[in-house]
Amino acid sequence: MRRHVFRAPAYRLTTLHILLQTVKLLVRFNASTISTLESSLRSLTWFLPGRFKDAELASEALSAFLNVMSLYHDTLLSRIVRSDAKFKPLLPPSPHSRFTRAWSDKNVRYKWAARTLEMIRFVELVIEMGLRRKTSNRTRWRGIVLLEMIKAVLRLVILKITRRPMLSPPLPERDFDTSHIPSQSAASSPTLAPSSQPSSPLMTPDHLKNNHISLDINNSLLNTPAALSSEAPIEEYLLPKALSTTSVKSSSALMRELGSPTDWLAEIIYILRPLVYVGIISKNPKSTNPLIVSLSLELFSRYLRRVAPPSATLERGEYARRDRDFLWYLLRGSIWQTYTKPKLESFANKTARTPVLGLMSAFIKDWIPLIEEYYYYTAT
């Protein structure tokens, strides 16, 4: 019996291809406008919660959509920039962008693991909101545990590939001005004639024909500039122009590999800490044990991790970000219920009728219920 193989209609594939090409051209020639629009809409999402029914869901859905589209736009713009050999950014790329872009280009598994991890981070709060509205509380926590399991596996895959501390985010950020995106040149345009030498000789402009008056001897343009003052050390001039070790290293080696078992253990504990926290809190959200265990694991990981040398700017920056994440514990568990929440409520009540500060008071009152109801508002 002859088998029938299903094939997508050719017109559908052609329509999809035309649509993708249209989007690419739209992003390329309107990059600055699209970037401004994304920034404006993203700022709007901060003020939507509390304005109408299910406003927080609409806000997070819009935020997730903008983040996903920004990731797609960054991918397109990065290809456009790298395809033009003449393009030179005004500022050199950051070590984070160099490192993550090098590994994305070097290893396909790293690229797709990092992209999947970022996609989950963009939509995880929307998924939690949907589960809270459509399922039971127990099912909601099961969904959160499943998301954290997937994220932990992806982070362990990235750790195995790079053998270096996990960076957040694992993908390069946009580090170039969208208003300076190279456009299609006249030489490559099929509608324009090729450039040629002008047939008529170059003429001297009229405003330069009488430029034959000699300068006065005492004119400042002819005087030799004064020597640098001895009080200003020459190091202040040379140090900003000197190359650092980060500038000469290859992009994939900007961070040292994990060497000792202690380094590996510290990184694995840091990766598994959110999963352990969610696993405990899902059984008893009102207990203080999840907070104690999570904070203990984070402090233990910090104690075990290696000390980055002063020249390792990328690694020191990542460790500084992790240290700043300890502030999120002010919005979790018993610390939130007994300390942070009463302080914020007291401030909001006192400034409710104060000009200007009243807006901040309304903003705080709108966000306090969301911090209590949803896990991913304070997750790291």
ZAKE-499069 format. One line per field, with one value per residue (C-alpha): x, z, y negated; residue in three letters; chain. Coordinates in nm, 4 decimals. Example, Ala and Ser with C-alpha at 12.3 -4.5 7.8 and 13.67 -1.06 7.14 Angstrom:
<nodes>
east (1.2300  1.3670) $
up (0.7800  0.7140) $
north (0.4500  0.1060) $
rest (ALA  SER) $
kette (A  A) $
</nodes>
This chain:
<nodes>
east (0.0000  0.1429  0.2061  0.1016  0.3582  0.2135  0.3780  0.3116  0.1641  0.4248  0.2243  0.2275  0.6057  0.6393  0.4081  0.6024  0.9313  0.7978  0.6664  1.0036  1.1884  0.9457  1.0049  1.3821  1.3662  1.1328  1.3696  1.6753  1.5540  1.3463  1.5672  1.5815  1.2035  1.1305  1.3777  1.2114  0.8675  0.9810  1.1279  0.8110  0.5793  0.8067  0.7901  0.4116  0.3911  0.5130  0.2003  -0.0681  -0.1153  -0.4196  -0.5721  -0.8415  -0.9404  -0.6581  -0.4341  -0.1313  -0.1859  -0.2108  0.0997  0.3114  0.1816  0.2819  0.6187  0.6830  0.5873  0.8202  1.1081  1.0642  1.0462  1.3510  1.5429  1.4440  1.5308  1.8690  1.9443  1.8568  2.0490  2.3525  2.3607  2.3293  2.6100  2.8461  2.7738  2.9028  3.2826  3.2923  3.0717  3.2605  3.0695  3.1278  3.2102  3.3833  3.1611  3.1464  3.3266  2.9878  2.8784  3.2107  3.2050  2.8428  2.8549  3.1750  3.0224  2.6968  2.8920  3.1252  2.8764  2.5262  2.4128  2.5139  2.3228  1.9968  2.0246  2.0792  1.7927  1.5566  1.6590  1.5893  1.2545  1.1454  1.2567  1.0451  0.7218  0.7491  0.5441  0.2713  0.2579  0.2258  -0.0580  -0.2402  -0.1992  -0.3235  -0.6418  -0.7199  -0.5868  -0.5558  -0.2811  -0.1143  -0.1045  0.0361  0.3284  0.3873  0.4124  0.6624  0.8715  0.8719  0.9890  1.2701  1.3751  1.4016  1.5963  1.8356  1.9007  1.9690  2.2082  2.3925  2.4221  2.5734  2.8072  2.9232  2.9878  3.1775  3.3293  3.3059  3.0767  2.7243  2.6591  2.3237  2.1936  2.3683  2.3057  2.4748  2.2865  2.2378  2.5577  2.5328  2.3315  2.0378  2.0547  2.3936  2.2839  2.4456  2.1967  2.1997  2.4695  2.4152  2.6573  2.4509  2.1189  1.9832  1.7925  2.0908  2.3569  2.7128  2.9342  3.1840  3.4380  3.2924  3.3327  3.4030  3.7154  3.6838  3.6478  3.7612  3.4642  3.4108  3.4520  3.8061  3.9374  4.0430  4.1997  4.5489  4.5820  4.8784  4.8298  4.9723  5.2938  5.1306  4.8340  4.7597  4.7491  5.1202  5.2274  5.3700  5.1366  5.2608  5.4124  5.2064  5.2184  5.4436  5.1675  4.9475  5.1027  5.1450  4.9674  4.6327  4.6763  4.8256  4.6189  4.2865  4.4628  4.6479  4.5261  4.4049  4.4284  4.0598  4.1303  4.3938  4.2318  4.0212  3.6492  3.5793  3.8599  3.7558  3.6638  3.8828  3.7719  3.6577  3.9529  3.9117  3.6159  3.5289  3.4737  3.2446  3.0530  2.9960  2.8578  2.6350  2.4888  2.4187  2.2384  2.0307  1.9384  1.6181  1.4948  1.5489  1.3741  1.0687  1.0545  1.0318  0.8022  0.5538  0.4785  0.4226  0.4290  0.3765  0.6771  1.0067  1.2127  1.2326  1.3774  1.6337  1.7431  1.7665  1.9628  2.1957  2.2666  2.3334  2.5723  2.7463  2.7917  2.9325  3.1741  3.3000  3.3393  3.6841  3.8135  3.8402  4.1620  4.1379  4.2011  3.8992  3.6437  3.3779  3.3895  3.3997  3.0988  2.9003  2.9850  2.8864  2.5487  2.4954  2.5747  2.3199  2.0580  2.0643  1.8420  1.5569  1.5329  1.3741  1.0691  1.0471  0.9017  0.9050  1.1394  0.8734  0.5842  0.7470  0.9784  0.9583  0.5818  0.4935  0.7574  0.6223  0.2612  0.3471  0.5296  0.2408  -0.0194  0.1778  0.2428  -0.0972  -0.2109  0.1275  0.1842  0.4178  0.4830  0.1190  0.1962  0.4672  0.2217  -0.0343  0.2396  0.3481  -0.0100  -0.0678  0.2459  0.2257  -0.0524  0.1376  0.4527  0.2487  0.0503  0.3137  0.6472  0.8202  0.7876  1.0745  1.2521  1.6136) $
up (0.0000  -0.0994  0.1782  0.1426  0.2748  0.3991  0.2521  0.3425  0.0539  -0.1328  -0.1102  0.2696  0.2781  0.0341  0.2404  0.5582  0.3849  0.2555  0.6013  0.7652  0.5036  0.5575  0.9322  0.8798  0.6529  0.8945  1.1861  0.9844  0.8515  1.1564  1.4356  1.6280  1.6154  1.7201  2.0084  2.1323  2.1066  2.3003  2.5760  2.6038  2.6229  2.8758  3.0995  3.0709  3.2131  3.5522  3.6025  3.4723  3.7822  3.9856  3.7124  3.6023  3.6399  3.5519  3.4835  3.6229  3.3737  3.0853  3.2090  3.2346  2.9050  2.7328  2.9088  2.8067  2.4453  2.4357  2.5813  2.3305  2.0404  2.1709  2.1775  1.8153  1.7128  1.8851  1.6908  1.3601  1.4345  1.5483  1.2161  1.0240  1.2181  1.1829  0.8101  0.7443  0.7667  0.7581  1.0640  1.3748  1.6988  1.8839  2.2020  2.2276  2.3322  2.7020  2.8359  2.9034  2.5415  2.4096  2.6276  2.5696  2.1957  2.1563  2.3230  2.1285  1.8022  1.9167  2.0541  1.9203  2.2402  2.4453  2.2124  2.2280  2.6002  2.6703  2.4423  2.6014  2.9469  2.8569  2.6975  3.0167  3.2237  3.0069  3.0316  3.3733  3.5566  3.2907  3.3245  3.7024  3.6684  3.4273  3.6574  3.9551  3.7697  3.6066  3.8460  4.2149  4.4368  4.4487  4.0693  4.0477  4.2709  4.0702  3.7576  3.9275  4.0433  3.6865  3.5490  3.8056  3.7182  3.3504  3.4334  3.6599  3.3863  3.1286  3.3646  3.4355  3.0599  3.0146  3.3092  3.1559  2.8181  2.9372  3.2587  3.3936  3.6389  3.5130  3.3777  3.3918  3.1348  2.9307  2.6025  2.4801  2.5464  2.2874  2.3061  1.9983  1.9060  1.6863  1.5124  1.3648  1.2059  0.8615  0.5797  0.2315  0.0261  -0.3079  -0.4674  -0.3652  -0.4600  -0.7877  -0.8600  -0.8530  -1.1190  -1.0257  -0.9045  -1.1506  -1.1638  -1.2256  -1.5814  -1.4918  -1.2957  -0.9351  -0.8907  -0.6007  -0.4040  -0.4234  -0.0512  -0.0646  -0.3669  -0.1609  0.1153  0.0566  0.3464  0.5674  0.9389  1.1821  1.3548  1.6971  1.5976  1.8444  1.5656  1.5022  1.8665  2.0118  2.2745  2.6286  2.7792  3.0122  3.3718  3.5925  3.8535  3.6273  3.6217  3.2850  3.4168  3.4041  3.0298  2.9563  3.1784  2.9951  2.6671  2.7935  2.7086  2.9929  3.0172  2.9238  2.5948  2.4758  2.5882  2.3522  2.4042  2.5172  2.7762  2.9545  3.2548  3.4062  3.4109  3.7351  3.8742  4.2161  4.3331  4.5723  4.2791  4.1106  4.4305  4.4900  4.1386  4.1506  4.4863  4.3424  4.0428  4.2462  4.5239  4.3551  4.2889  4.6507  4.7726  4.5529  4.6442  5.0146  4.9898  4.7704  5.0623  5.3200  5.1869  5.5342  5.6928  5.7648  5.6738  5.2981  5.3675  5.6132  5.3817  5.0749  5.2560  5.4081  5.0680  4.9140  5.1927  5.1747  4.7989  4.8501  5.1118  4.8833  4.5647  4.4597  4.4935  4.1538  4.0878  4.0155  3.6443  3.6127  3.5603  3.4129  3.6984  3.9634  3.8032  3.8117  4.1785  4.2607  4.0919  4.2993  4.6164  4.5252  4.4797  4.8569  4.8799  4.7325  5.0640  5.2055  4.9946  5.0922  5.3734  5.7313  5.6524  5.4205  5.6589  5.9778  5.8549  5.4939  5.4397  5.7586  5.6698  5.3174  5.4331  5.6956  5.4378  5.1895  5.4477  5.5650  5.2126  5.0613  5.0579  4.9986  4.6537  4.4299  4.7048  4.6779  4.3396  4.5019  4.7748  4.5190  4.3314  4.6495  4.7431  4.3973  4.4109  4.7698  4.6889  4.3822  4.5859  4.8285  4.5669  4.3067  4.3508  4.0375  4.1297  4.3757  4.2255  4.1080) $
north (0.0000  -0.3336  -0.5798  -0.9408  -1.1871  -1.5130  -1.8161  -2.1765  -2.3757  -2.5749  -2.8961  -2.8745  -2.8428  -3.1307  -3.3501  -3.2717  -3.3491  -3.6816  -3.7683  -3.6974  -3.9006  -4.1890  -4.1791  -4.1770  -4.4819  -4.6582  -4.5976  -4.6956  -5.0286  -5.1268  -4.9936  -5.3195  -5.3728  -5.0150  -5.0402  -5.3596  -5.2004  -4.8934  -5.1096  -5.3198  -5.0179  -4.8469  -5.1545  -5.1505  -4.7971  -4.9210  -5.1314  -4.8924  -4.6689  -4.7724  -4.9900  -4.7392  -4.3760  -4.1351  -4.4346  -4.2499  -3.9674  -4.2127  -4.3944  -4.0799  -3.9416  -4.2662  -4.2627  -3.8996  -3.9761  -4.2771  -4.0779  -3.7963  -4.0407  -4.2281  -3.9006  -3.8341  -4.1905  -4.1690  -3.8508  -4.0174  -4.3369  -4.1410  -3.9546  -4.2813  -4.4455  -4.1497  -4.1154  -4.4688  -4.4709  -4.8532  -4.8969  -5.0092  -5.0715  -5.3955  -5.2040  -4.8653  -4.5724  -4.4905  -4.1804  -4.0212  -4.0657  -3.9409  -3.6289  -3.5275  -3.6029  -3.4007  -3.0960  -3.1358  -3.1334  -2.8575  -2.6032  -2.5391  -2.3662  -2.6682  -2.9021  -2.7087  -2.6325  -3.0035  -3.1070  -2.8559  -2.9723  -3.3348  -3.2482  -3.0699  -3.3674  -3.5986  -3.3962  -3.2246  -3.4889  -3.4814  -3.1021  -3.1305  -3.3830  -3.1546  -2.8538  -3.0519  -3.1501  -2.8150  -2.5479  -2.4712  -2.6059  -2.2651  -2.2402  -2.5912  -2.4997  -2.1835  -2.3948  -2.6285  -2.3311  -2.1950  -2.5308  -2.5475  -2.1922  -2.2834  -2.5995  -2.4061  -2.1467  -2.4192  -2.5973  -2.2732  -2.2132  -2.5600  -2.4979  -2.1694  -2.3327  -2.6392  -2.4965  -2.8504  -3.0343  -3.0910  -3.4399  -3.6133  -3.6748  -3.4034  -3.5866  -3.9071  -4.2266  -4.4993  -4.7024  -4.9235  -5.2290  -5.1345  -5.4727  -5.3747  -5.0478  -5.0201  -5.0637  -4.9241  -5.0926  -5.2482  -5.0057  -4.7052  -4.8608  -4.7205  -5.0410  -5.2723  -5.3071  -5.2096  -5.4866  -5.6342  -5.9109  -6.2591  -6.3767  -6.7412  -6.8444  -6.9498  -7.3255  -7.5410  -7.6776  -8.0532  -8.1098  -7.9632  -8.1538  -8.4602  -8.2555  -8.3907  -8.6366  -8.5461  -8.5157  -8.7647  -8.6654  -8.6957  -8.4806  -8.2028  -7.9436  -7.9936  -7.9812  -7.6625  -7.5139  -7.5275  -7.2169  -7.0038  -7.1115  -6.9043  -6.8932  -6.6784  -6.3303  -6.1670  -5.8555  -6.0375  -6.0698  -5.7287  -5.4983  -5.5441  -5.4630  -5.1550  -4.8055  -4.5864  -4.2085  -4.1884  -4.3680  -4.1202  -3.7942  -3.5891  -3.6407  -3.2831  -3.2991  -3.6177  -3.4039  -3.1344  -2.7719  -2.6157  -2.4276  -2.2715  -2.0569  -2.3401  -2.5774  -2.3258  -2.2607  -2.6327  -2.6793  -2.3709  -2.4797  -2.8236  -2.6695  -2.4206  -2.6663  -2.8002  -2.4458  -2.3436  -2.6596  -2.6024  -2.2331  -2.3165  -2.6176  -2.4279  -2.1948  -2.4707  -2.8293  -2.9784  -2.8047  -2.9805  -2.6720  -2.7516  -3.0952  -2.9593  -2.6771  -2.9032  -3.1722  -2.9112  -2.7549  -3.0960  -3.1950  -2.8560  -2.8925  -3.2404  -3.1077  -2.8288  -3.0301  -3.1410  -3.4957  -3.6605  -3.8580  -4.2321  -4.1721  -3.9379  -4.2150  -3.9863  -3.7375  -4.0093  -4.1768  -3.8518  -3.7921  -4.1511  -4.0952  -3.7806  -3.9724  -4.2381  -3.9653  -3.9108  -4.2200  -4.0139  -3.8296  -4.1440  -4.0545  -3.6873  -3.4803  -3.5956  -3.8866  -4.0282  -3.9649  -4.0974  -4.3725  -4.4921  -4.4842  -4.6829  -4.9425  -4.9873  -5.0019  -5.2622  -5.4756  -5.4414  -5.5428  -5.8465  -5.9776  -5.8919  -6.2577  -6.4174  -6.5704  -6.3728  -6.1164  -6.0171  -5.8617  -5.6518  -5.5528  -5.4311  -5.2452  -5.0624  -4.9695  -4.8222  -4.6066  -4.4732  -4.2182  -4.0978  -4.0304  -3.8200  -3.6247  -3.5376  -3.3645  -3.4925  -3.8597  -3.8145  -3.5135  -3.5275) $
rest (MET  ARG  ARG  HIS  VAL  PHE  ARG  ALA  PRO  ALA  TYR  ARG  LEU  THR  THR  LEU  HIS  ILE  LEU  LEU  GLN  THR  VAL  LYS  LEU  LEU  VAL  ARG  PHE  ASN  ALA  SER  THR  ILE  SER  THR  LEU  GLU  SER  SER  LEU  ARG  SER  LEU  THR  TRP  PHE  LEU  PRO  GLY  ARG  PHE  LYS  ASP  ALA  GLU  LEU  ALA  SER  GLU  ALA  LEU  SER  ALA  PHE  LEU  ASN  VAL  MET  SER  LEU  TYR  HIS  ASP  THR  LEU  LEU  SER  ARG  ILE  VAL  ARG  SER  ASP  ALA  LYS  PHE  LYS  PRO  LEU  LEU  PRO  PRO  SER  PRO  HIS  SER  ARG  PHE  THR  ARG  ALA  TRP  SER  ASP  LYS  ASN  VAL  ARG  TYR  LYS  TRP  ALA  ALA  ARG  THR  LEU  GLU  MET  ILE  ARG  PHE  VAL  GLU  LEU  VAL  ILE  GLU  MET  GLY  LEU  ARG  ARG  LYS  THR  SER  ASN  ARG  THR  ARG  TRP  ARG  GLY  ILE  VAL  LEU  LEU  GLU  MET  ILE  LYS  ALA  VAL  LEU  ARG  LEU  VAL  ILE  LEU  LYS  ILE  THR  ARG  ARG  PRO  MET  LEU  SER  PRO  PRO  LEU  PRO  GLU  ARG  ASP  PHE  ASP  THR  SER  HIS  ILE  PRO  SER  GLN  SER  ALA  ALA  SER  SER  PRO  THR  LEU  ALA  PRO  SER  SER  GLN  PRO  SER  SER  PRO  LEU  MET  THR  PRO  ASP  HIS  LEU  LYS  ASN  ASN  HIS  ILE  SER  LEU  ASP  ILE  ASN  ASN  SER  LEU  LEU  ASN  THR  PRO  ALA  ALA  LEU  SER  SER  GLU  ALA  PRO  ILE  GLU  GLU  TYR  LEU  LEU  PRO  LYS  ALA  LEU  SER  THR  THR  SER  VAL  LYS  SER  SER  SER  ALA  LEU  MET  ARG  GLU  LEU  GLY  SER  PRO  THR  ASP  TRP  LEU  ALA  GLU  ILE  ILE  TYR  ILE  LEU  ARG  PRO  LEU  VAL  TYR  VAL  GLY  ILE  ILE  SER  LYS  ASN  PRO  LYS  SER  THR  ASN  PRO  LEU  ILE  VAL  SER  LEU  SER  LEU  GLU  LEU  PHE  SER  ARG  TYR  LEU  ARG  ARG  VAL  ALA  PRO  PRO  SER  ALA  THR  LEU  GLU  ARG  GLY  GLU  TYR  ALA  ARG  ARG  ASP  ARG  ASP  PHE  LEU  TRP  TYR  LEU  LEU  ARG  GLY  SER  ILE  TRP  GLN  THR  TYR  THR  LYS  PRO  LYS  LEU  GLU  SER  PHE  ALA  ASN  LYS  THR  ALA  ARG  THR  PRO  VAL  LEU  GLY  LEU  MET  SER  ALA  PHE  ILE  LYS  ASP  TRP  ILE  PRO  LEU  ILE  GLU  GLU  TYR  TYR  TYR  TYR  THR  ALA  THR) $
kette (A  A  A  A  A  A  A  A  A  A  A  A  A  A  A  A  A  A  A  A  A  A  A  A  A  A  A  A  A  A  A  A  A  A  A  A  A  A  A  A  A  A  A  A  A  A  A  A  A  A  A  A  A  A  A  A  A  A  A  A  A  A  A  A  A  A  A  A  A  A  A  A  A  A  A  A  A  A  A  A  A  A  A  A  A  A  A  A  A  A  A  A  A  A  A  A  A  A  A  A  A  A  A  A  A  A  A  A  A  A  A  A  A  A  A  A  A  A  A  A  A  A  A  A  A  A  A  A  A  A  A  A  A  A  A  A  A  A  A  A  A  A  A  A  A  A  A  A  A  A  A  A  A  A  A  A  A  A  A  A  A  A  A  A  A  A  A  A  A  A  A  A  A  A  A  A  A  A  A  A  A  A  A  A  A  A  A  A  A  A  A  A  A  A  A  A  A  A  A  A  A  A  A  A  A  A  A  A  A  A  A  A  A  A  A  A  A  A  A  A  A  A  A  A  A  A  A  A  A  A  A  A  A  A  A  A  A  A  A  A  A  A  A  A  A  A  A  A  A  A  A  A  A  A  A  A  A  A  A  A  A  A  A  A  A  A  A  A  A  A  A  A  A  A  A  A  A  A  A  A  A  A  A  A  A  A  A  A  A  A  A  A  A  A  A  A  A  A  A  A  A  A  A  A  A  A  A  A  A  A  A  A  A  A  A  A  A  A  A  A  A  A  A  A  A  A  A  A  A  A  A  A  A  A  A  A  A  A  A  A  A  A  A  A  A  A  A  A  A  A  A  A  A  A  A  A  A  A  A  A  A  A  A  A  A  A  A  A  A  A  A  A  A  A  A  A  A  A  A  A) $
</nodes>
